[in-house]
Each structure stands twice: as structure tokens, then as C-alpha cells.
């Protein structure tokens, strides 16, 4: 890491989807404005190259690092510019440090993002004035075993899914909850999701939307051939296990947040539990989750008056009388 600035200076890590010109423009705005207010901006070196920054214009107000795993060390927050995929990547980069993540949405739905493209100026102002809060979201710890040996360990913000590797074959699995077998399914797979991920793969697969304040884990079978194959919500303390049965003619694959994967041979066992480290999201507004759902999904609320409006109208009728 290259730096010539004081260790006591405020620092912000900026990550961007630099393959998009719009994201590069927004990232340059953040670098210019934050450094102009005396905040040190840290960038991954290869992203800084993509931004075409003129070094002499910013040094020592910009720090460059080659290490993703240590990139957020000493930073008060991470600003990530892109869609939900970029925010999930930022969660990977910051996970070991538990650095709060502030998403600026340039994608489509952007459920994980707190700000939209048009809010850049207000977002920068909020960072400069430290007018923001943080919110811890439940994550998943995911482990894969083969012949009793741990072969893979990771985490997930949205979901961990066990899916069939071959399109033409079903995957035979047994699902276990808290050391007890629940059901055997021939299926396309099984999704285990957090409340945060309930609006992602879980939602697309027919699972319930769970408010972020609810601590729970969701299980959704994918195209299961069984009488009992409903989405389920279990306790956050539960341990979910999915066993890929020995008789499978093909293998499976474990996906975490749609970003990290590992092949699962017949006999593999996947255990999913509440993550030891939550993901910390930056919040600029106190809007209820209901409002976020309405805005992100474009839900119709035409005709709604609400209790306060109904009381106002009742008082008006009384005065008229």
C-alpha cells in the first residue's frame, strides 16, 4: 500500500465497476470531492489505473493498494459504485474487517444500494458530515464436506444454493434441520437465504420476502418432485444441512451469492448456519423497508389513504357537520 498521509486522517475505500463508463465518472467525482474535503481515498491499484487519475493531482490524498483482502483496513466505510453484484463483491473485500458498505446504485433494482446515481452530491455531503448510520445484516457461514473432510468454507450475504451441475439430470438430496432429516427431494436444487437475500434468488424461486429486522433463515426447494416442497423459514440458530445422495448419476455445485462456487460430488454434505460476522450496510435514510419494496418493485399503492389521512378526513367531516 502506498501512502504519505497521517494515520489519523479519515479514510474511505472506493470500489467501482470500472468496466462501465458511468461508474468511472461517478468514482472520479467521489475521489475529487472527498479528497477536496480532506478525506483520504483508498483505491485498488488496478481500478485507479482504469479511472485514469493524474497522480500529481491527488497524492498524498489517494492511497493505492494491491491487496483486496486488506483494502478496507483503517477505512471508516467503503463506497461501492455499481449494481448489487458490485456490492456483493465489496462485501467480500470488506468481510474480514467488517467495514461498513455504502452502495451507490447504477444497476437495475439495486436492493442492497442506499443511494441512486442522481443522489451522488447528497451522498458525498453525508459522508463528509458523517450523517449516516450503519445496520448489521445477518450472513451465512457455509461449509462443504466430502467423505467427512472439510473441503470448502466461505460466507454469503444473500444466499447459498446447491444446484444440479447438468441440465438434463435432477439432483437427489436430503435436507436436514438441526441434526434431524426433513425430506428427500429430486430437484433442480435448494436455496438457503438470509433476510437480505430474500428479495434476490429466494424471491425469484418463490420464497417469502423477509423484513431485514427479522432474524431467520429461508429454505426454498427448486422445482422439487415431492408432495412436501414448500418454502420454509427456520430459526437463525438452526443449522441446515444438504446431502447430495450417493446414487446421483451427476454431481452438484454450490454457489454462494452467485459469485463463488465449488463442485459437489455424490456424497457431499453442505452445512449452512448463521454467519459469525454480519455485513454492515451504511444507511443515509430512515425510510421503512415497505417503502423500499414499493420503490424497487414499482408496486401500486393507488387508493391508499393511511390511518392519518383517514383521521384527517373524519375530522374534516365533523367540522363540516
N, C-alpha and C positions, 0 to 999 in steps of 0.2 A: 504494500500500500504506500502510495506517495502522498506526503503531506508536509506542509510547513506551517500549519496553523496551531493555535493553542488547544491543549487538551480540554479546556473548559468551554470552548466555543460550542454553540448549538449546532447540531449536525442532523441532516436529513438525507436519507438514501433515496435516490430517484431511479426507478426502473421503468423502462418503456418498451413497447412493442415496436422496435426501431425499423421493422420491415414495412411499416405504414408511414407515409409522409405526414399524415395528420398527427400521429403520435410523436413524431420527431419534432414537429413545430411546437406542440404543447410542452414537450420536455424542455426544449430550449427556453420557452417562456418561464418555466419553473426555475431553471438554472439561473437565468438572468435576474428574475425578481427576488428569489430567495437570497442569492449572493449579494444583491444590492441592499438587502436589509441586514447584512452581516451574518447570515446563516451559512455555514459550510455545507456544500452539497457533495455527496459522495456518489460516484458513478462507477459501474463496471467498465473496465478499460475498453472492451470491445464495443460497448454501447456508446461510450464517449466518442470513439472513432466514427461510429455511424452518425453521430449528431454533428460532426464537422465543427466542433468548437475550436476557437482560436485560443490556444493555451495562455498566451500572454494577457488575454483579456480577463482571465478568470483565476489563474494561480495567484495566491495560495487559497482562494476561496473554494476551489474544487479539489476534491481528493479522488484519486483513481485507485481501483483495486482489481486484482485478477482473481480474487477468491470469492466465489459466490457464498460459500458456507459461512464466511466471516464478514460479509459485506456490510451487514447492519450493526456490527459491534460499535457501541457508543452513540448510535443514532437514536433520536427521540421518536422518530417514526419513519416509515417507508411510504413514499408516494409512488404508486404504480399507475401507469397510463396505458390503457388498452381495454380489453373486454374481461369477462370472467376468467377466461383461460390465463390471461396475464396476471390476474390477481391470485389465482391458484399457484402459478409459478412463484409469485412473490411470497406466498405462504411457505413454499419450500425453502426459499432463500433465507427467510427470517425465522424459521421454526425453532431452531436451536437457541436463538437469542430472545424469542418471544417479543420481538419488536412490533409495535402496532402498525397495521397496514391501512393506508388510505387509498381507495380506488377511485380513479377518475375514468369514467366510462366512455369508451369510444366504440363499444361493441353494439349489440342489439338490445337484449333485455338488461343485462348488467345487474343482476340481483345483488352481487357482492359489493358493487361500487356504491360510494356515498355521494359522489359528485358527477355531474354531466359536463360535457365539453364546454357548454356555454357558461358554466359556473367557475371557470378557471380563476378569474380575478378574485372572486369572493373566497375561493378555496385558499389561494395564496395568502390573502389577508388574514384568514382564520388561522393559518399555520403561523404566520408572523406574530400574531397577537395571542397565540396559544389558546384560541377559543374553540376547543374541541374536547371531546371525551373519548374514552375507549370502552369497548364492550367485548367481553370474553365469550367466545363461542366454543361449544363442545366439539371435539375432534374424535377421530377413531385411531386406535393403535391396531395394526394389522400384522399378523404373523402367519407364515406358511410353513408347514411341516411335511416332510416326506420320510417315510419309514421312521417316524418319531424324532427325526432330526430337524432342527430349525434351519430352513434354507433361505428365508427371506423375511425381513422385518421393515415396516415402513409406517406411515401415518396417512390419514386422509381428512380433508376438510369437508368435502361433500359426501363422498360415498366410496365404498369398496364393493366391487362386483365380481362375482365368479361367473364366468360365461363359457359357453362351448367354444372350442377352437375351430371346429369345422362346421361350415354352414349346413351341411347335409345330415348331421347327426345331432341327436338330443344328448344332453348331459344328464347322467343319473347321479343324483346327490341325496344325501341325508342331512337334514338340518337339525342341529342340537341347540337347546337353550339351557344354560346353567347346568351342564353335565347330564341333561336328560334329552333323549331323542324326541323330536317333534313330528316330523313327517319325511317321507321319501318322495322325491319328485323326479320325473323325467321332464326336463325343461330346457329352455334356452339359457337359463342362468338364474342367479339370485343377487339382488341388490341389498346392501346394508347401508343405510344412510343416516346422517345426522339431521337435526332440525334445519341447520343451514342448508344442507343438501336436499331438503325435502322439496324444494322448488326446482330441482335440476333433474337428474336421471330418475330419481324416485317419482317425481311428478309425471314425467313422460311415461313411466311404466305403470301408472295408475295408482301410485301410493298417495297417502294423505299429505296435505300441507300441514306442517307443524310450526307453531309460532316459536321464534328463536328463544324466548324465555322459558320454554318447556324443555326440561331435560329428559330426553328419551332417545331410543334408537329405533329406526324403522327397518322392517324386513319386507321386501317385495319380490315374490317369485316372478320370473319372466316366462310367459307362455307355458305354464306348468300343466302337464297332463295329469290332473288329480282332482278329486272332489273337494278336498280342502287345500286351497291355494290362494287364500286371501292375503292382502297386505296386513301386516301386524305392527304394533307399537309395543316395545318392551322397555323395561326399566333401564335407566342409564348405568346401573350397576351390573346388568346382565352380561354374560359372555356368550356370544353367538358363534357356533362352530358349523362349518360347512365341509362335509366329507365327500370327496369325489370317489364314487364307488369303484371297486376293483374291476367290476365287469364292464366298464366303459370301453367301447371299441376305439374311442378317440380320447384326446386329452382336453383339459380345460385351460383357461387363462384367468389370472387375477389382474384386475385393473383397479388402480387407486386414483380417483379424481380424473380418470380418463387420460392420465399423463404417465404413470409408471405401471409397468406390467411384468409379470413373471409367468412362465408356463407351469401348468399343474398336471402331472401325470396321474393316471388312475391310482387311487390310494392316498392322494394328497389330502391334507387337512388344513383348513384356514380358520383361524380364530380372530374374532373381531370384538374389541372391547372399547370402553371409553378411553380416550387418549389422556396420557398423563399431562400433556401440555395443550392448553386451549390455543386457538388462534385469536389474536387480539385485533379487532377491527376498529378503526377510527370513525367516530360519529360527529358530524357537524350540525345535525339537526335532531330534534326530539320527536319527529313525526312517528306516529304509530305504525306498526307493521301492516295493519289493514290498509293504510294509505299507500304504502309501498306496493302492496299487492295490486291495488286498484290502478296505480300509475304504471307499473311494469307490465301487467297483463292487459291494460286497456279495458278494464271491467266497467260495465254500465251500472251507474248508480242513479240513473234518471228517476225522478219521482221521490227520492229520499228527502225527508224533511228533518229528521232527527228530533230527539226529545226537546232540545232547547227551542227549536223553531216551532214545534207544536205548542209548547207552553206560551211562546210569544203570541202565536195566533189566538190561543184561547183567551189570553189577557185582552187582546185587541177586540175580540168578540164581546167580552164582558164590558169593555168601555163603551163599545158602540151601543150595547143594550141600555 
